[in-house]
Amino acid sequence: MHSSEPLSPILLLGASGMLGRAWQRCLEHQRIPFLAPSSRECDFRKAGQVKDYLQKHSCRAIVNCFGYT
């Protein structure tokens, strides 16, 4: 099925870390739209922030790249 509508972006959480940066490069290379908010914009540890972010931005998927080191 082919659609002329642009794809909704992927929400990339933890984009500033090593894994997140690798995901960004892959998505950019494939020209896949994505959003990579800072933890101030969308802190995954606070469910309310994630919910609010998702209500403001229509995302088709979430990739969680957060890690604890």
FENGIKA-V459599 format. One record per backbone hydrogen bond with DSSP energy under -1.0 kcal/mol. CO is the residue of the C=O (numbers start at 0). NH is the residue of the N-H. Records with the same first field share a line. If there is no record, write none. Layout:
CO: NH  NH
This chain:
8: 59
9: 34
10: 62
12: 64
13: 16
16: 20
17: 21
18: 22
19: 23
20: 24
21: 25
22: 26
23: 27
24: 28
25: 29
26: 31
27: 30
32: 9
34: 11
37: 41
42: 45
45: 48  49
46: 50
47: 51
48: 52
49: 53
50: 54
51: 55
52: 56
60: 10
62: 12
